[in-house]
């Protein structure tokens, strides 16, 4: 009888995070805007803290640093945020060499996606700033400063965006405006999502079973043995392709469940007329009942 391999503790945590995000999305879709935004953040932060522990501090420092740049150096916030987040990411990846506790794989995933979010947010903010200043060029002093401050998300808003549970460890990446459109949409419950989610979810178990079978038949540790080195080049090439298939199936499982979490919450759902692009939001003007 073929025995399936046991999943590691990290893999079990990962599956639990992905599977748990689906019912949370179904629940948050039914709630009002206040509960939805707060609930998505609390659940996302709880996931990060439960899997990353004190390494959660890295994400908090990154968010606060980005907010300071956006608040006081708005005109150049994109380049400065790019420099800040990637410099901190370098420090984050060099902790082992600095004799600091190495981050968990979960912390690494959170930090990478958070870096994308902060840079994207700074780019949006700087574009809005330049456009607003060009329209308000005749204004000076406090009036212009009030215009600038009105563009900058508060620290709470940035934390909400950063720790929203949707894709917090797996992606997909989405812009700040896409998050806002979801969080403040008042008629979200009218968007059908259960049937599309179930249609997409049916592929997850197939990928999962295939991953377990192929990883059992072709264990990665075998390539490190002397026996593998003695095999023919054609056999080693074929075996290596199966190893890559194992990694691809692992990603397929994660991405399928992550996509189902988005669908269950109706996250990123726009009218057809909005001509939305994945992660980028609408590209055309459209009408909505939300903010």
N, C-alpha and C positions, 0 to 999 in steps of 0.2 A: 504494500500500500504506500502511495506517495505521501510523504509527510510535508506539510507546508512549513516554511520557516517561521520562527517566532519574530514578531516585530519588536524593535527596540523601544525603550521607554520614550525616547524623543519622538519616534514615529507614532506611538500611541497618543501622545499629547497632541501631536499635529493633527491626527485624525479627529480627536475630540474637539479641538478648536474649530476645525472646518465643519464638522457635523453639527456642533452646537450653534453655529452662526445661522443656520437655516431656520430653525424655529424662532430664534430671536428676531430675524428679519420679518417673519410672518406676524409676530406680535407687534413690532414697532410700526409696521405698516398701518395697523389699526388705530394707532394712538395719535394724539394731537402733536403739534409742532414742538411744544415745550418738552413733553415726555420723550419724544423721538430723539431730539438732539442730545438731551441729557442721558437718556438710556443708552444710546449708541456709544457715547463717550465713556460712560461708566463701565459698560461691558467690555469695550476695547481696552481701557486702561487695566481692568481686572485681568484680562488675558495676558497683557504685557507683563504685569507685575507677577502673575502666577508662573509664567514661563521664563522670565528674565531676572526676577529678584531685584537685587540692588543695582543691576545693570540698567534698570529702568531710568536711573538718574541720567544716563547719557542722552536719552531722548528728551528729557526735560530741559537739560542744559542747551541742547540744540534749538529747541523751540523758543526758549527765553532769549537766547542770543539773537535769533532771527527777528524776534519781536522788537528788541532794542534797536537793531539796525533799521527795521521798517519804520519805527516810531521817530527816530532822531536823524536818520540819514536817508530819507525817502528818495531823494533825487538820484542817488547812486545805489539803491538797495539791491538791485539785481547782481551787479558785479561783487559787491561786498558780501552778500549772502552766499553767492557761489564760492567765494574764497573762504568764508567762515565755515560753511557746512562741509566742504571737501577737506579743509585743514583738520576739522574735528574728526572727520571720517578717517583720515590718515592716523591721527592719534588713537582712534578707536581700534584700528586694525593692528597697531604696533604695541598694544598693551603687554603682550607676552614678552617682547624685547625690553620693555620698561619694568619688568618684574612686577606687573600688576595682574590681578586675576583675569584670565582670559574670558571674553564674553561668550555666552551660550549661542548656539546656532540660531535660536529664536531672536536673541538680541541683535544679531547680525542682520537678519531679515528685516526687522523693524527699523533699524538704523538706515539701511539702504533705501527703503521705501520712503522713510521720513525725509531723507536728503532730497529725493526727487520732489516731494511735496513742498518743502521749504523753498527750493530754487524756483519751482513753478509759481508759487504764491508771490515771491518777490518779483518775478517777471511780469505777472499780471498787475501787481501794484505799481510798478514803475511805468508801465504803459498807460495805466489810468492816470497816474500823476502827470505825465507829460501832456496827455490829452487835456486834462483839467486845467493845467497851468496855461496852456495855449489859449483856452477859452476865457480864462480869467486874467489875461495878461495886463489889463488895465487896472486891476485891483492890487493893492499892496497892503503891507502890515498885517494886522490881525485878521482881516477878511480873507486874505490869501492863505494864511496859516490855518484858518478854520476849514477852508476847502480841503487842504492837504490832510488834516486830521480826520476829516470825514471819510476819507478813502481808506484809512488804515484799519485793518481788523484789530479788535481788542485782543488782549492776551487770552481771554476766555474763548473767543471765537477761534483763535489759532490752536488752542488746546483741543477744542471740540473737533476741529478738522483733522488734527494730527492723530488723535486717538479714536476716531471713529472706527468701529470694529470691522467695517466692510473692507476687506483686502488688506488688513493691517499687517499681515505677515506673508501673504501670498500675492498681493495685487488683486485686481488690476489697479493701476495708477489712475487717479482722477484729479481734475483741477478743483480749486477752492470753489469756483462758481458751481460746478457740478454737485459738490457736496451741499452747498447752500440751497440749490434748487430742490434737492431731495428733502433736506431738513425742514424747509419752510413751505413745502407744498401742502395745501390744506385739503385737497381732494385726492390724496394719494391712494386711498382705499378703493377708489373707482377704477384703478388701473388693474386689469387682470394679470395675475402673476402665478397662480398655483399650477394651472395646466402647463404653461411654458416651462416652469421649473421642473415639474415631473417629467416632461419630455426630455429635458436636458439631463436630469439626474439619472436616468436609466443607463446612461453610458458609464457612470462612475463604478458600479459593481463589476462591470466587464473589464474595465481597466485594472481594477484592484485584483481580481482573480488572475488575470494575465500577469500582473506584476509578481504576485506570490509564486505562481507556477514557474515563470522564467527565472526568477531569482533563486528558486530552489534547484532548478536544473543547471543553472550556470552561476555558481557562487563567485563573488568577486575575489575572494581570497585565493582561489585556484590559480589566478594569473601570477601570483607571487611565488609559486612553487617551482622547484627544479623540473618537475615532470612537465609542466606547461612549457618551459623553455625548450624542452627537447622535442616538442611537437613540430610538425611541418608548418611552414609559413602560411599556407592556405588555411590550415586548421586554426592557427592563432588569429588570423584575420577574421575568420567566421565567428570564433568565440568572442572576440572583441566587439564585433557588431551586435552580438546578443547582450553583452554587458551594457552597451549604449542603449539598447532597447529597454533594459531594466530601468535605467535612469529616466528615459523618456516616459515610460509608463508611470513612474512615480510622479512626474510632473503632471501628466494627464489627469491622474486622480486628484491631485491638489487643485489644479485649475478648474476641473469640472465642479468640484464642491464649492470653490470660491465663486465661480460664476453663478451657481445655484443660490448662494447666499445673497448675491446682488439681485437676482431675479425675484427671490422670495420677498425682499424688502422693496421691490420696484425701484431700486437704486439705478439712476441713470436713464430712467424711462422718460422719453420726450415725445411730443406729437410728431407725426410724420413730417409735417411742414417745417419743423425745426431743423431738419437735415442734420441731426446730431452725429458726431463722430465719436468713436469709442474713447472714453477718458477725457475728451476735449470739450464735450458738451455741444450745445446747439451752434450752428453756423449761420442760421437765419433767424430773423425776428419772429417771435411767436407770442401768443397770449396765454397767460397762466393765471390761475386763481390765487397762487401763493405769492410769496415775497419776490 
